Amino acid sequence: METDRCVVLATERYGSSESWKYCAGDAVLERTRDEREGESRGNIIVRSFKSVFLPQGYPESVSEDYVHYQFWDTVQAFCSSLSGTLATQASLKGVGVGNQEATVAAATVTWLLRDGTGMLGRILFAWQKGSKLDSEAKKWRLFADVLNDIAMFMEISAPYFPACFTLIVCTAGVFKSLVGVAGGATRAALTVHQARRDNMADISAKDGSQETLVNLAGLLISLILIPLVTDNPILTLSLFFFFTILHLFANYKAVRAVVMDTFNEARLSIVLQQYLRNKQILCPLEANQREPVLLEFRKTMPIKLGVRLQEVVQSPAELNLALKENNLPYLLGVRNGCVHVCLRPEASVHDEIRAMCQAVWLSSVLSPLTSRDHLKQKSNWEMVHESHKLMHTIFNPFLTGVEAAGWDIKRTLLDWDEWRVEWKTKSN
């Protein structure tokens, strides 16, 4: 009763998990748990689980979509673990494990060829697509998991085609190397998005702990499955397709759960097109729900950012056309069915967003599928000048609106190349 009537001198809280209060005692401070929070065994277990598998400061230290994404990511990792067990068993059978006629040398050569082709594929893919993995993290994340399932199916099928076994497993090895690059890089991009206190390392470490726990569970289930599927190809394929379908569904739900508040080309295009239609600004959640997550053939004119000057203009006359009605630190041009944008070194993030808005509008109106009849009669340079006039009218209200809607306009995920151009204007 004395504790109930004590004068509270201070309170403290550990994140949002527990709170304590300090009361005046006999020449000491008495520290007691807040009466509104029980100290049951269940609460202790939950707190211990959070401290082991969730980032410090959860949920304040992570993005709002963290739990939703991690749940589906855990489901897909579990399914992938079980499918991987089936694929590994098939690969070992294919190289001769359990076959008295197989030689160690032949199995070793096959394994080395698989690993070697995978290493080459990893280097080439990172060289060709590394810069795309930040701007299109969702698409490449889903692509990686689809390709992983294809690779595992090839490994399961390889023992039934002994004449082509080495070719099949080497191709599967290349696919898995692409999965390693795309999956790892996009996971890093998503970690940056989830970190709300610059705690990328902690989130990455705890994600590793979660994946290890899932793989451990998968290992235990695999110990039960292996005796059942051995020498039973029908059951092996049936289980593989079941796990694959569940794996793909969980991956789709995972990337759909991610709500990124920075602009890439797809999200900026969605928000801008909606604004041009009815002056409505979509919030990050609405735009992310509409963002395509599958790699697809372009339906609009492609856009290249940060290009060389000669890709925009090829004569002094064209340079004058590009500078007409334009005193901004970027130039736009349409050439060979593509919108090109070159940038000055001093261009700001807002200039990059504005240039991309113009390029998106030009790409939309000049696309063969969406071109409007009254615009088809105009030349490409006339359309560029129209885009300058349009941005002069709408860009400032648009930028103010997207910032108010919750978009981060201090940085972007637009896929700019590294070329920067300084040109002489009429004034100098």
Legacy VTK file of the C-alpha trace (Angstrom):
# vtk DataFile Version 3.0
C-alpha trace
ASCII
DATASET POLYDATA
POINTS 428 float
0.000 0.000 0.000
2.876 2.351 0.699
4.176 1.809 -2.794
0.736 2.645 -4.217
0.761 5.979 -2.376
4.373 6.862 -3.154
5.270 10.027 -4.951
6.452 9.262 -8.493
9.680 11.174 -9.120
10.477 9.830 -12.570
9.387 7.280 -15.148
11.334 5.447 -17.794
10.411 3.318 -20.771
12.376 0.858 -22.882
11.052 1.602 -26.342
7.405 0.621 -26.366
7.861 -2.701 -24.568
7.981 -1.893 -20.845
7.875 1.055 -18.451
9.094 1.643 -14.896
8.654 4.335 -12.276
10.830 5.693 -9.494
9.336 6.580 -6.125
10.841 8.262 -3.073
11.845 5.705 -0.452
13.960 5.800 2.695
16.930 7.761 1.345
16.829 5.687 -1.887
14.846 5.586 -5.115
12.523 2.620 -5.379
12.174 1.276 -8.929
8.948 -0.581 -9.685
7.252 -1.782 -12.871
4.256 0.199 -14.053
1.152 -1.457 -12.602
-0.580 -1.375 -15.993
1.948 -3.904 -17.334
1.937 -7.423 -15.936
5.102 -9.495 -15.511
3.588 -12.750 -16.748
5.668 -15.551 -18.178
4.059 -14.895 -21.577
5.267 -11.292 -21.577
8.792 -12.402 -20.701
8.838 -14.911 -23.588
7.508 -12.334 -26.061
10.097 -9.750 -24.974
12.885 -12.316 -25.249
11.722 -13.325 -28.729
11.625 -9.680 -29.840
15.099 -8.968 -28.512
16.552 -11.969 -30.360
14.780 -11.707 -33.724
13.595 -8.093 -34.100
15.668 -4.912 -34.458
16.320 -2.849 -31.348
13.653 -0.214 -30.863
11.011 -2.181 -32.790
8.471 -1.029 -33.968
9.608 2.635 -33.898
12.988 1.850 -35.502
11.555 0.237 -38.645
9.102 1.184 -41.389
5.391 0.501 -41.004
5.456 -2.269 -43.610
8.201 -4.217 -41.777
6.046 -6.883 -40.098
3.865 -7.498 -43.153
6.890 -7.913 -45.401
8.849 -10.063 -42.952
5.897 -12.419 -42.441
5.588 -13.219 -46.140
9.366 -13.263 -46.521
9.521 -15.892 -43.784
6.879 -18.023 -45.548
8.737 -17.865 -48.850
12.073 -18.659 -47.198
10.548 -21.760 -45.562
9.135 -22.990 -48.881
12.407 -22.254 -50.660
14.297 -24.234 -48.023
12.144 -27.320 -48.588
12.339 -26.994 -52.390
16.100 -26.605 -52.095
16.324 -29.876 -50.188
14.526 -31.703 -53.019
16.811 -30.068 -55.597
19.962 -30.921 -53.644
18.942 -34.541 -53.357
18.380 -34.711 -57.116
21.753 -33.062 -57.836
23.604 -35.506 -55.595
21.837 -38.403 -57.265
22.739 -37.005 -60.662
26.467 -36.758 -59.917
26.480 -40.379 -58.799
25.864 -40.524 -55.056
24.659 -44.068 -54.403
25.797 -45.266 -57.839
28.743 -47.673 -57.686
29.633 -47.008 -61.333
30.079 -43.240 -60.796
33.591 -41.897 -60.239
34.697 -39.230 -57.819
36.556 -37.390 -60.586
33.483 -37.120 -62.809
31.350 -35.838 -59.953
34.045 -33.316 -58.998
34.367 -31.998 -62.564
30.598 -31.588 -62.837
30.475 -29.695 -59.537
33.404 -27.450 -60.508
31.863 -26.647 -63.894
28.593 -25.733 -62.197
30.330 -23.447 -59.714
32.586 -21.887 -62.349
29.785 -20.978 -64.744
27.846 -19.584 -61.806
30.744 -17.308 -60.866
30.983 -15.947 -64.408
27.242 -15.394 -64.517
27.382 -13.513 -61.205
30.037 -11.115 -62.496
28.313 -10.467 -65.829
24.886 -9.911 -64.266
26.238 -7.485 -61.662
28.015 -5.568 -64.451
24.948 -5.346 -66.668
22.127 -4.856 -64.150
23.738 -3.711 -60.902
22.582 -0.097 -61.237
18.987 -1.207 -61.933
18.585 -3.133 -58.689
18.099 -0.034 -56.522
15.510 1.681 -58.699
13.503 -1.481 -59.415
14.067 -3.424 -56.208
10.589 -4.982 -56.112
10.705 -6.265 -59.681
14.171 -7.737 -59.377
13.381 -9.253 -55.975
10.440 -11.144 -57.473
12.461 -11.977 -60.594
15.192 -13.511 -58.425
12.777 -15.830 -56.670
11.080 -16.921 -59.898
14.485 -17.669 -61.418
15.466 -19.581 -58.273
12.420 -21.833 -58.666
13.278 -22.427 -62.328
16.845 -23.355 -61.369
15.663 -25.826 -58.729
13.225 -27.410 -61.186
16.110 -27.874 -63.616
18.188 -29.539 -60.894
15.334 -31.900 -60.000
14.811 -32.776 -63.679
18.522 -33.162 -64.537
18.977 -36.787 -63.312
16.306 -37.935 -65.797
18.398 -36.580 -68.699
21.844 -38.077 -68.032
23.195 -37.143 -71.465
22.554 -33.449 -70.742
23.083 -33.537 -66.978
26.201 -31.344 -66.901
24.672 -28.756 -69.252
21.471 -28.586 -67.198
23.162 -28.210 -63.813
25.587 -25.605 -65.201
22.662 -23.587 -66.550
20.919 -23.937 -63.199
24.145 -22.788 -61.538
24.173 -19.631 -63.684
20.551 -18.959 -62.771
21.288 -19.408 -59.078
24.222 -17.019 -59.318
21.896 -14.395 -60.796
19.518 -15.084 -57.924
22.327 -14.495 -55.439
23.208 -11.114 -56.933
19.650 -9.877 -57.489
18.305 -11.238 -54.205
21.151 -9.937 -52.069
21.258 -6.502 -53.687
17.505 -5.933 -53.552
17.397 -7.130 -49.942
19.988 -4.471 -49.140
17.841 -1.840 -50.902
14.790 -2.924 -48.900
16.845 -2.815 -45.694
17.685 0.835 -46.390
13.959 1.496 -46.825
13.052 -0.296 -43.587
15.705 1.430 -41.464
14.170 4.474 -39.783
17.131 5.181 -37.478
19.973 4.419 -39.881
20.027 0.959 -38.307
20.640 -1.003 -41.508
23.206 -3.308 -39.888
20.877 -4.276 -37.032
17.964 -4.944 -39.399
20.197 -6.996 -41.690
21.572 -9.001 -38.755
18.113 -9.742 -37.356
16.873 -10.666 -40.837
19.720 -13.168 -40.948
18.628 -14.572 -37.582
15.053 -14.920 -38.805
16.212 -16.685 -41.967
18.447 -19.016 -39.962
15.523 -19.982 -37.724
13.359 -20.642 -40.779
16.085 -22.732 -42.411
16.457 -24.706 -39.187
12.723 -25.452 -39.224
13.014 -26.388 -42.896
15.893 -28.716 -42.048
13.814 -30.549 -39.470
10.933 -30.979 -41.928
13.389 -32.083 -44.609
14.582 -34.914 -42.374
11.017 -36.221 -42.495
10.562 -35.651 -46.235
13.781 -37.191 -47.544
12.888 -40.841 -46.716
9.466 -40.329 -48.311
10.626 -38.861 -51.607
13.681 -41.068 -52.171
13.134 -43.076 -55.393
9.662 -41.553 -55.702
9.789 -38.987 -58.551
6.030 -38.403 -58.623
5.912 -37.420 -54.952
9.103 -35.352 -55.383
7.620 -33.323 -58.252
4.245 -32.994 -56.523
5.814 -31.594 -53.364
8.125 -29.351 -55.395
5.255 -27.787 -57.352
3.246 -27.320 -54.152
6.137 -25.556 -52.414
6.886 -23.540 -55.549
3.339 -22.223 -55.871
3.289 -21.264 -52.200
6.768 -19.742 -52.561
5.767 -17.551 -55.503
2.527 -16.472 -53.818
4.383 -15.501 -50.634
6.983 -13.582 -52.644
4.305 -11.664 -54.514
2.584 -10.761 -51.239
5.936 -9.741 -49.736
6.883 -7.266 -52.467
3.313 -5.970 -52.555
3.580 -5.267 -48.824
6.507 -2.885 -49.339
5.490 0.800 -49.344
8.442 2.892 -50.516
8.154 6.661 -50.142
10.863 7.574 -52.656
10.252 8.029 -56.378
11.466 5.632 -59.002
10.298 5.917 -62.611
7.212 3.736 -62.143
5.953 5.423 -58.961
6.615 8.936 -60.265
4.820 8.114 -63.508
1.791 6.758 -61.619
1.561 9.818 -59.350
2.113 12.307 -62.193
-0.430 10.722 -64.542
-3.041 10.724 -61.785
-2.298 14.401 -61.054
-2.642 15.332 -64.723
-6.002 13.550 -64.914
-7.780 15.056 -61.919
-5.255 17.021 -59.803
-5.258 14.250 -57.182
-1.987 13.448 -55.409
-1.580 9.770 -54.561
0.023 8.937 -51.231
2.876 6.368 -51.128
0.529 3.521 -50.162
-1.822 4.157 -53.112
1.020 4.513 -55.628
2.824 1.398 -54.371
-0.370 -0.627 -54.716
-0.529 0.350 -58.403
3.172 -0.120 -59.101
3.893 -3.123 -61.366
6.114 -5.718 -59.703
6.636 -7.996 -62.706
9.286 -7.389 -65.350
7.365 -6.526 -68.494
7.793 -5.222 -72.001
7.520 -1.453 -72.117
4.250 -0.029 -73.427
5.602 3.510 -73.542
8.649 5.142 -75.080
11.776 4.268 -73.045
13.582 6.964 -71.036
17.344 7.280 -70.611
18.647 9.584 -67.888
22.081 11.142 -67.540
23.144 10.576 -71.163
25.843 12.246 -73.276
24.999 15.477 -75.087
25.218 13.872 -78.533
22.329 11.565 -77.626
20.110 14.652 -77.142
21.375 16.998 -79.881
23.656 16.444 -82.855
24.029 19.953 -84.273
24.194 23.574 -83.056
20.713 24.127 -84.440
19.324 21.279 -82.344
21.152 22.641 -79.284
19.355 25.954 -79.807
16.055 24.075 -80.064
16.839 22.229 -76.832
17.607 25.525 -75.069
14.472 27.235 -76.347
12.179 28.191 -73.426
14.579 26.304 -71.169
16.869 27.877 -68.581
16.962 24.775 -66.389
20.042 22.598 -65.671
18.944 19.786 -67.978
18.205 19.175 -71.655
15.629 16.853 -73.166
15.442 15.356 -76.619
13.642 12.595 -78.472
15.743 10.449 -80.766
15.462 6.915 -82.142
12.211 6.231 -80.296
13.617 7.166 -76.889
13.446 10.180 -74.573
16.965 11.287 -73.584
17.829 13.599 -70.688
21.261 15.089 -69.999
22.046 16.897 -66.782
24.317 19.699 -65.637
26.621 19.011 -62.651
24.820 21.530 -60.399
21.350 20.034 -60.905
19.477 19.428 -57.636
17.190 16.563 -56.665
14.198 18.764 -57.487
15.671 19.383 -60.946
16.019 15.623 -61.401
12.381 15.097 -60.434
11.251 17.863 -62.789
13.296 16.465 -65.669
11.855 13.023 -65.041
8.313 14.416 -64.971
8.870 15.985 -68.388
10.386 12.780 -69.730
7.451 10.733 -68.387
4.950 13.078 -70.039
6.829 12.978 -73.355
7.122 9.188 -73.169
3.397 8.912 -72.572
2.158 11.256 -75.310
4.667 10.086 -77.934
4.088 6.383 -77.380
2.438 4.763 -80.449
-0.174 3.174 -78.183
-1.198 6.400 -76.445
-0.418 9.221 -78.878
-3.251 11.682 -79.183
-4.389 12.727 -82.650
-3.897 16.470 -82.092
-0.302 15.857 -80.975
0.735 13.544 -83.805
1.093 16.484 -86.192
3.761 18.174 -84.037
7.481 17.542 -84.295
9.489 16.055 -81.452
11.063 19.430 -80.614
7.640 21.074 -80.516
6.577 18.391 -78.033
9.676 19.100 -75.921
8.725 22.792 -75.852
5.165 21.822 -74.870
6.575 19.812 -71.969
8.526 22.861 -70.741
5.336 24.939 -70.767
3.421 22.209 -68.944
6.054 21.877 -66.197
6.211 25.655 -65.795
2.501 25.546 -64.968
2.138 22.428 -62.830
5.483 21.425 -61.325
5.655 23.658 -58.241
2.097 22.797 -57.073
2.798 19.140 -57.882
6.030 19.093 -55.851
4.346 20.784 -52.900
1.502 18.281 -53.086
3.661 15.162 -53.154
5.688 16.371 -50.186
2.473 16.996 -48.238
1.231 13.519 -49.209
4.236 11.901 -47.513
6.731 11.455 -50.343
10.441 11.896 -49.667
11.664 14.492 -52.193
15.133 14.858 -50.681
16.343 11.805 -52.588
15.139 9.597 -55.429
15.650 6.126 -56.863
15.664 7.348 -60.460
18.125 5.499 -62.656
20.532 8.317 -63.605
23.721 7.492 -65.459
26.911 9.392 -64.593
27.296 11.707 -67.607
27.105 15.425 -66.706
27.236 18.143 -69.357
28.047 21.853 -69.245
26.737 23.841 -72.183
26.859 27.465 -73.233
23.577 29.299 -73.008
22.546 32.367 -74.970
23.150 34.551 -71.914
26.842 33.668 -71.625
LINES 1 429
428 0 1 2 3 4 5 6 7 8 9 10 11 12 13 14 15 16 17 18 19 20 21 22 23 24 25 26 27 28 29 30 31 32 33 34 35 36 37 38 39 40 41 42 43 44 45 46 47 48 49 50 51 52 53 54 55 56 57 58 59 60 61 62 63 64 65 66 67 68 69 70 71 72 73 74 75 76 77 78 79 80 81 82 83 84 85 86 87 88 89 90 91 92 93 94 95 96 97 98 99 100 101 102 103 104 105 106 107 108 109 110 111 112 113 114 115 116 117 118 119 120 121 122 123 124 125 126 127 128 129 130 131 132 133 134 135 136 137 138 139 140 141 142 143 144 145 146 147 148 149 150 151 152 153 154 155 156 157 158 159 160 161 162 163 164 165 166 167 168 169 170 171 172 173 174 175 176 177 178 179 180 181 182 183 184 185 186 187 188 189 190 191 192 193 194 195 196 197 198 199 200 201 202 203 204 205 206 207 208 209 210 211 212 213 214 215 216 217 218 219 220 221 222 223 224 225 226 227 228 229 230 231 232 233 234 235 236 237 238 239 240 241 242 243 244 245 246 247 248 249 250 251 252 253 254 255 256 257 258 259 260 261 262 263 264 265 266 267 268 269 270 271 272 273 274 275 276 277 278 279 280 281 282 283 284 285 286 287 288 289 290 291 292 293 294 295 296 297 298 299 300 301 302 303 304 305 306 307 308 309 310 311 312 313 314 315 316 317 318 319 320 321 322 323 324 325 326 327 328 329 330 331 332 333 334 335 336 337 338 339 340 341 342 343 344 345 346 347 348 349 350 351 352 353 354 355 356 357 358 359 360 361 362 363 364 365 366 367 368 369 370 371 372 373 374 375 376 377 378 379 380 381 382 383 384 385 386 387 388 389 390 391 392 393 394 395 396 397 398 399 400 401 402 403 404 405 406 407 408 409 410 411 412 413 414 415 416 417 418 419 420 421 422 423 424 425 426 427
